[in-house]
Structure formats: structure tokens, C-alpha cells
Amino acid sequence: MKKLIAIVIAIIAVLAMTVPVMAADTSAGTGVTISLGTNPPIIKCKWEQEPITELESGDPSHLTPFTQINPPLVHMATKPIEYFAVITDEEEGGNILQAFAYVFHPDGSPAPYNADVAPGGPYFKYKVVFTNLGHDAAAIAKVNAANAAGLIKFDPRFNIAEITGTDGEMPKGNADLWYGTELIDFEQPAGDYRVEVYGVDHASGTSVALENYFLYVPLSQVEVDFTSINYGSVAITIEKTIAGDLDWDGPPPIVNNATVRNIGNTWAHVKVGQDDMGFGKETTSPTTAYKGNRAPVGDESNWYVYFDCRMGNNPANEMWYDPTAKGSAITNIVTLPNYLALSWQDELDFSICVKNGMGAKSGSMVIGSSVEPFTSPLPVGGVPSH
């Protein structure tokens, strides 16, 4: 017995004198798969709408299927969008664990809206978390109103009668209406927004997504920070320029220092036209309507005044144009070649050349815009408007 103890002690002593050697770290992969469950929820139908009487601002008469939403056309404004889905589950009816939507910017949207963002991937905009509205009369009425407006996307296996009819799943309490809301900005790109709705039951069963699109209607609009352009004193036949700037000024009345900004949901060209301020024209006919990337020469213009406009400071973007007679609707409207990015602003430079006349004159100007497709090269120049 004493010998055995001595041997054990000796072994322990040897171990105690041994210096431990640390093994190198080992890397290993990980993986997980979210189970769909045995009987996952089913998204029976879904749609989007606005919280307005007409349900959709882009098609208030509901002439076109599915939802169409106009941008607010107001700088820094947002619009709420309501997302709805009718959901059922074999074990839980409509009272599942959770429901949500993934919303994606339109394909072909410019940067940064085309970024690969978790958890949705390319073009992902945001996740909308839903709340259960139940299956009472008010919930059923919402579904029927959206169906009457042609907004609903149905799972092909179901229809409105099967969902809200007398023997439908909502009146029987076997399906519930789920709802979430999120905002869309004035500057978000126009186009078809993809919406995927998912439901998850208490056994972690996840539905197959039901997918549809709503249209953020392409509308181009710009606004300016001035109420008039005063050319001041000019000399006959000498072109005079009134320079703009990049600073957005305070409330009107503001004169000169012109700035323009994009408040639509498309890239935007600036369009401009002016009347002749009462200078008139030569008696020769027909009346000219010149517009081009250089000043008119000789018979190209028979007006006693002509103008030009430029956005930014690149001379290649300057456009000259004849006026329209004072008192008439301004029709000779020129489109500037460069264009504004979403929610960007730039300076506007105006010039005048009087060929004949005297005294003080006054007139009118119109400024508008037109769409430039996102498939074009990225806009150059300007600064963000916020």
C-alpha cells in the first residue's frame, strides 16, 4: 500500500513539473436552417394603401389594378404607406406569432438605393412589422374596400368570397387581418416597389412569401428660391448675366441669387421660358422661336430681346431661347441639357440681350421640369438639398 501511494505521488510530481503546451486555435464553420414547420402559415392575400378616402393617390378612380402612390412633391416631406395581409394557419388560425413585410426599391434604382442591405439583400428598403387586427366586422370591411378598389394580390388558391364571404375564413375566425405602416420619402426613386409578406407561427413555421408591387408614380417637379429675376440696367446688344448661387434662401420676396432644387421622385431637367417683356419684334414673319446651345445669329431670331439660362457653371449646359409675346401663354420653353439628382439643388444663371428698345420693362417667366431616366449617366453638379 505504501508503495502504491509513493508511485501515485511520483506521477503527480512528474505532471506538476510538466510545462503545458497550448494547441493552435482551430476554425470551424457554423450553419443554421430556419424550419418552415410542418404546417406553416399561409398568406391568403395582401395589399398596400394610403390612409386617405381614395386609398391611393396615384389612381383615385381605381382604373388600374394594384396600388399607385404619388410622391408628395414637397421638400423633406414623407407619406405613410399602410401594408395589409390576411393570414391563416392550420393550428392557430390567424393568431400566429408574428407577421412582417420586406420592401425593396425598384430594380434599376440609382445609388444608394441599389445597395445590398441586410437582411433583404440588393435594393432592400426596410422591414415592416405587422400588428394583428383580428377578424371582426371592421377588419372584414377593410378587406372588402381594398378588393373593391382593385388593390389586392391574392394567393391563386383563394378569392374574396373564400376570405370574407358568409362562409369565409374571416367570419369563421380562421384567418386574421394583419397590418403595418412605414413612411416613404419625397426623394425615394420612382418605380415598382416589391413587397414580400411573411408569417411565422408559434412552432417557428414560416410561410412562403406572398409578393406583389406598388407603384411610386414617377413625377418630376422642381422649385426655386426666388420670385423674380431683375436684370437691372443693360446696354443695347450687350448680353448681361445674373448669376445664381447654391444657397437656398429664406421666404419670398427674393430677387436673383437663383437656386433650383429637385422635389420629385425622378431625376429632373429644368425647363424655362419667358415673354418678351414688351420689347416686341421686327415686323418680318413668321415669328421665330429660336432655341439652341449658342446665341441666335441674324435671321435666326427676329425678336428685339432674347435670353439664355444655365444650371451650374459649365458653359456646355447653357441654352439660348427666343421669348413669347407678352400677354400670351409662354410656349417657347427650353429644356436644359443637364439634370438634377434626387433631392439635389444647383444654381441657375440667367442672361438677357436687348437688341432694340428703351425704358423700363417687365415680364414673366415660367419654370418647369421633365423626367430623366435612371438608366442615364449619374447627374453631375449641384449639392444635396438637405
C-alpha positions as MATLAB code, in Angstrom:
seq = 'MKKLIAIVIAIIAVLAMTVPVMAADTSAGTGVTISLGTNPPIIKCKWEQEPITELESGDPSHLTPFTQINPPLVHMATKPIEYFAVITDEEEGGNILQAFAYVFHPDGSPAPYNADVAPGGPYFKYKVVFTNLGHDAAAIAKVNAANAAGLIKFDPRFNIAEITGTDGEMPKGNADLWYGTELIDFEQPAGDYRVEVYGVDHASGTSVALENYFLYVPLSQVEVDFTSINYGSVAITIEKTIAGDLDWDGPPPIVNNATVRNIGNTWAHVKVGQDDMGFGKETTSPTTAYKGNRAPVGDESNWYVYFDCRMGNNPANEMWYDPTAKGSAITNIVTLPNYLALSWQDELDFSICVKNGMGAKSGSMVIGSSVEPFTSPLPVGGVPSH';
ca = [
       0.000    0.000    0.000;
       2.797    2.420    0.822;
       4.481    1.634   -2.466;
       1.288    2.420   -4.367;
       0.977    5.784   -2.694;
       4.560    6.577   -3.484;
       4.036    5.744   -7.129;
       0.943    7.935   -7.347;
       2.757   10.795   -5.676;
       5.624   10.395   -8.097;
       3.320   10.528  -11.072;
       1.655   13.664   -9.752;
       5.031   15.231   -9.202;
       6.059   14.499  -12.768;
       2.824   16.012  -14.092;
       3.295   19.087  -11.935;
       6.751   19.619  -13.416;
       5.461   19.291  -16.983;
       5.003   22.653  -18.796;
       1.619   22.676  -20.610;
       1.744   23.258  -24.354;
      -1.142   25.338  -25.819;
      -2.665   23.935  -29.021;
      -3.225   26.253  -32.002;
      -6.749   27.705  -32.422;
      -8.934   25.794  -34.803;
     -11.508   27.457  -37.078;
     -14.838   25.806  -37.710;
     -17.836   26.746  -39.795;
     -21.354   27.245  -38.476;
     -24.723   26.828  -40.083;
     -28.407   27.010  -39.308;
     -31.615   26.497  -41.223;
     -34.889   28.072  -40.135;
     -37.523   25.370  -40.307;
     -40.701   26.116  -42.219;
     -42.565   23.889  -39.796;
     -44.973   21.084  -40.568;
     -47.929   23.390  -41.291;
     -46.603   26.913  -41.726;
     -48.923   29.940  -42.028;
     -50.453   30.920  -45.366;
     -50.655   34.488  -46.681;
     -54.071   34.427  -48.347;
     -53.891   37.942  -49.781;
     -52.065   41.248  -49.351;
     -52.070   44.882  -50.482;
     -50.841   48.413  -49.782;
     -52.813   51.641  -49.445;
     -52.634   55.206  -48.167;
     -54.612   56.498  -45.163;
     -56.904   58.572  -47.386;
     -60.511   58.146  -48.501;
     -59.482   57.096  -52.032;
     -56.907   54.586  -50.619;
     -54.417   55.505  -53.388;
     -53.385   58.982  -54.580;
     -51.932   57.830  -57.903;
     -55.151   56.254  -59.189;
     -58.063   57.576  -57.095;
     -60.633   56.273  -59.617;
     -59.047   52.799  -59.441;
     -58.706   52.377  -63.189;
     -55.526   50.295  -62.930;
     -55.080   47.173  -60.747;
     -52.978   47.346  -57.587;
     -51.758   50.389  -55.685;
     -50.320   53.580  -57.152;
     -48.942   56.302  -54.880;
     -47.975   59.838  -55.869;
     -44.914   61.439  -54.262;
     -45.701   64.432  -52.009;
     -43.731   66.873  -54.228;
     -42.765   68.818  -51.105;
     -39.180   69.168  -49.933;
     -38.383   66.866  -46.978;
     -41.970   65.543  -46.854;
     -42.932   61.916  -46.262;
     -46.045   59.834  -46.905;
     -47.319   56.946  -44.782;
     -47.975   53.651  -46.534;
     -50.175   51.006  -44.923;
     -49.327   47.342  -45.540;
     -52.033   44.679  -45.088;
     -52.237   40.884  -45.269;
     -54.843   38.230  -44.435;
     -53.106   35.261  -42.808;
     -54.223   31.818  -41.657;
     -52.534   28.850  -40.006;
     -53.823   25.281  -39.638;
     -53.192   25.089  -35.887;
     -53.563   28.754  -34.879;
     -55.990   30.293  -37.340;
     -54.914   33.883  -37.840;
     -53.450   34.370  -34.381;
     -49.884   33.466  -35.307;
     -46.671   34.564  -33.609;
     -45.687   37.371  -35.995;
     -46.042   38.802  -39.493;
     -43.858   41.250  -41.396;
     -43.024   42.590  -44.849;
     -39.751   43.151  -46.673;
     -39.919   46.133  -49.024;
     -37.459   46.703  -51.885;
     -36.610   49.731  -54.006;
     -37.372   49.396  -57.724;
     -34.929   47.461  -59.874;
     -32.609   49.904  -61.608;
     -32.778   52.479  -58.807;
     -29.631   54.644  -58.581;
     -27.183   54.563  -55.672;
     -27.576   54.468  -52.735;
     -30.961   52.773  -53.203;
     -29.467   49.761  -55.006;
     -27.216   48.761  -52.099;
     -27.039   45.189  -50.789;
     -28.519   45.644  -47.294;
     -29.201   43.016  -44.625;
     -31.487   41.235  -44.168;
     -33.112   41.645  -47.585;
     -30.170   41.940  -49.985;
     -29.897   44.175  -53.072;
     -32.359   47.090  -53.195;
     -33.684   46.323  -49.681;
     -35.525   49.342  -48.253;
     -36.959   48.312  -44.888;
     -38.819   45.735  -42.831;
     -42.410   46.466  -41.801;
     -43.572   44.830  -38.554;
     -47.275   43.925  -38.523;
     -49.950   44.010  -35.815;
     -52.910   41.635  -35.692;
     -56.200   43.467  -36.374;
     -58.262   40.329  -35.942;
     -61.271   39.187  -37.954;
     -64.143   41.367  -36.738;
     -66.533   43.381  -38.905;
     -64.132   46.343  -39.139;
     -61.297   44.124  -40.355;
     -63.559   42.423  -42.896;
     -64.737   45.842  -44.143;
     -61.128   46.906  -44.785;
     -60.506   43.820  -46.898;
     -63.708   44.321  -48.894;
     -62.937   48.008  -49.526;
     -59.457   47.206  -50.809;
     -60.864   44.461  -53.018;
     -63.492   46.824  -54.475;
     -60.663   49.251  -55.335;
     -58.692   46.525  -57.090;
     -55.703   46.762  -54.755;
     -55.442   43.162  -53.510;
     -52.995   40.490  -54.621;
     -54.475   37.027  -53.853;
     -52.754   33.725  -53.398;
     -54.101   31.936  -56.503;
     -55.807   29.330  -54.295;
     -58.098   31.899  -52.696;
     -60.590   34.644  -53.589;
     -62.567   37.301  -51.790;
     -65.582   35.058  -51.186;
     -63.426   32.413  -49.533;
     -61.874   35.084  -47.277;
     -64.713   37.465  -46.333;
     -67.865   35.797  -47.670;
     -70.593   34.414  -45.417;
     -68.776   31.097  -45.193;
     -65.327   32.663  -45.496;
     -62.420   32.140  -43.154;
     -62.501   35.588  -41.559;
     -66.179   35.413  -40.456;
     -65.455   31.948  -39.067;
     -62.417   33.239  -37.172;
     -59.935   31.093  -39.067;
     -57.971   33.980  -40.635;
     -56.948   37.419  -39.362;
     -56.060   40.738  -40.936;
     -52.527   41.909  -40.161;
     -51.290   45.466  -40.621;
     -48.121   47.597  -40.531;
     -47.193   51.095  -41.622;
     -43.995   52.830  -42.704;
     -43.022   56.073  -44.450;
     -41.772   56.795  -47.948;
     -39.705   59.941  -48.544;
     -40.246   62.575  -51.215;
     -36.839   61.699  -52.656;
     -37.285   57.922  -52.888;
     -36.860   56.751  -56.501;
     -39.962   56.293  -58.642;
     -40.931   52.840  -59.852;
     -42.337   49.484  -58.746;
     -41.599   48.620  -55.107;
     -41.581   44.882  -54.381;
     -43.293   43.816  -51.157;
     -42.858   40.333  -49.664;
     -45.070   39.363  -46.706;
     -44.210   36.536  -44.311;
     -45.996   34.943  -41.343;
     -44.413   32.906  -38.528;
     -46.378   30.620  -36.188;
     -45.564   29.633  -32.616;
     -43.832   26.450  -33.820;
     -41.394   28.589  -35.862;
     -43.148   27.608  -39.056;
     -42.535   30.378  -41.629;
     -44.849   30.935  -44.567;
     -43.897   31.106  -48.183;
     -43.806   34.806  -49.072;
     -46.683   36.352  -50.998;
     -45.229   39.016  -53.248;
     -46.661   41.996  -55.110;
     -45.689   45.515  -56.197;
     -46.950   49.040  -55.634;
     -46.069   51.882  -57.981;
     -44.460   55.066  -56.678;
     -45.677   57.122  -59.611;
     -42.866   58.953  -61.482;
     -43.486   62.680  -61.094;
     -40.915   65.352  -61.865;
     -41.012   68.718  -60.121;
     -38.548   71.433  -59.162;
     -38.889   74.545  -57.040;
     -36.892   77.766  -56.911;
     -35.968   80.188  -54.142;
     -36.713   83.429  -55.997;
     -39.842   85.307  -57.004;
     -38.320   87.389  -59.778;
     -35.172   87.997  -61.810;
     -34.179   91.652  -62.103;
     -31.731   92.190  -64.942;
     -31.157   95.792  -63.851;
     -29.516   98.245  -66.237;
     -28.448   96.795  -69.588;
     -26.728   98.125  -72.691;
     -28.156   97.508  -76.166;
     -26.715   94.362  -77.866;
     -24.574   93.513  -74.820;
     -25.538   90.280  -73.105;
     -25.855   90.584  -69.324;
     -25.800   87.644  -66.918;
     -27.426   87.422  -63.498;
     -25.577   84.697  -61.595;
     -27.330   82.277  -59.270;
     -25.904   80.507  -56.232;
     -26.050   77.221  -54.355;
     -27.645   78.615  -51.189;
     -31.347   78.099  -50.574;
     -32.655   81.411  -49.281;
     -35.429   82.392  -46.895;
     -39.082   83.259  -47.551;
     -40.116   85.444  -50.519;
     -39.957   88.023  -51.881;
     -36.488   87.152  -53.138;
     -34.805   88.603  -56.216;
     -31.893   86.967  -58.076;
     -29.338   84.616  -56.433;
     -31.360   81.878  -58.104;
     -31.268   78.301  -56.838;
     -33.336   75.350  -58.072;
     -33.911   72.030  -56.318;
     -35.481   68.713  -57.209;
     -38.541   67.819  -55.101;
     -39.846   64.971  -57.271;
     -39.002   61.277  -57.273;
     -37.174   61.250  -60.630;
     -34.019   62.848  -61.927;
     -35.141   66.210  -63.287;
     -34.287   68.530  -66.163;
     -35.099   72.219  -65.670;
     -37.336   73.844  -68.276;
     -37.615   77.621  -68.673;
     -39.364   80.164  -70.879;
     -40.002   83.924  -70.808;
     -42.147   86.512  -72.505;
     -40.626   89.432  -74.421;
     -41.177   91.931  -71.551;
     -42.856   94.201  -74.110;
     -39.777   94.730  -76.302;
     -41.599   93.275  -79.303;
     -40.092   92.059  -82.564;
     -39.352   93.036  -86.110;
     -42.302   93.052  -88.487;
     -40.891   90.216  -90.542;
     -42.780   86.961  -90.433;
     -43.120   84.248  -89.479;
     -42.239   84.838  -85.843;
     -39.123   82.930  -84.812;
     -38.946   80.541  -81.881;
     -35.211   80.008  -81.645;
     -33.631   77.788  -79.008;
     -30.137   76.345  -79.096;
     -26.775   75.966  -77.386;
     -25.437   79.276  -78.787;
     -26.813   82.784  -79.206;
     -29.050   83.302  -82.258;
     -27.452   84.929  -85.286;
     -29.093   87.120  -87.966;
     -32.479   85.870  -89.139;
     -32.489   83.038  -86.574;
     -34.292   85.458  -84.237;
     -36.488   88.412  -85.162;
     -37.251   89.425  -81.569;
     -35.758   92.572  -80.052;
     -34.724   90.539  -76.996;
     -33.549   87.016  -76.341;
     -32.463   85.135  -73.221;
     -30.380   82.265  -72.026;
     -30.230   80.084  -68.938;
     -27.683   77.696  -67.436;
     -27.847   75.338  -64.470;
     -24.469   75.064  -62.778;
     -21.284   76.645  -64.085;
     -20.488   74.522  -67.130;
     -20.883   76.589  -70.353;
     -21.759   73.400  -72.243;
     -25.122   73.372  -70.416;
     -26.152   76.887  -71.491;
     -29.253   77.272  -73.658;
     -30.424   80.391  -75.563;
     -34.054   80.956  -76.496;
     -36.489   83.413  -78.057;
     -39.317   84.822  -75.958;
     -43.066   84.546  -76.404;
     -45.166   87.652  -76.906;
     -46.141   89.387  -73.668;
     -49.717   88.653  -72.661;
     -49.691   85.261  -74.352;
     -49.157   81.839  -72.831;
     -45.416   81.177  -72.806;
     -44.844   78.413  -75.328;
     -41.191   78.598  -76.390;
     -39.912   76.629  -73.394;
     -36.363   75.311  -73.483;
     -35.087   72.203  -71.639;
     -31.628   72.472  -70.090;
     -29.392   69.511  -71.022;
     -28.072   68.656  -67.560;
     -30.308   67.340  -64.792;
     -30.644   67.162  -61.027;
     -30.211   64.054  -58.889;
     -32.866   63.106  -56.350;
     -33.182   65.856  -53.700;
     -30.250   67.870  -55.111;
     -30.045   71.582  -55.889;
     -27.955   73.810  -58.139;
     -27.585   77.415  -59.227;
     -29.470   78.959  -62.135;
     -27.788   81.694  -64.194;
     -29.982   83.883  -66.419;
     -28.912   86.328  -69.110;
     -30.611   88.842  -71.395;
     -29.607   90.508  -74.636;
     -31.672   93.502  -75.798;
     -31.224   94.314  -79.479;
     -33.589   97.285  -79.625;
     -35.675   99.252  -77.109;
     -35.651  101.817  -74.329;
     -37.122  102.478  -70.914;
     -38.074  100.107  -68.115;
     -39.706   96.808  -68.969;
     -41.192   93.907  -67.043;
     -42.352   90.456  -67.940;
     -42.979   86.879  -66.842;
     -41.044   83.651  -66.625;
     -42.145   80.017  -66.278;
     -40.012   77.254  -64.798;
     -40.842   73.572  -65.005;
     -39.177   70.196  -65.217;
     -39.122   66.896  -67.069;
     -38.016   63.350  -66.272;
     -34.573   61.934  -66.957;
     -34.490   58.092  -66.705;
     -32.372   56.398  -64.049;
     -30.754   54.454  -66.893;
     -28.861   57.609  -67.904;
     -25.420   58.514  -66.505;
     -25.371   59.811  -62.935;
     -26.123   63.551  -62.779;
     -23.101   65.834  -62.468;
     -23.001   69.033  -60.413;
     -25.031   70.573  -57.653;
     -25.202   69.765  -53.955;
     -27.617   67.860  -51.720;
     -30.660   69.907  -50.716;
     -30.620   68.624  -47.125;
];
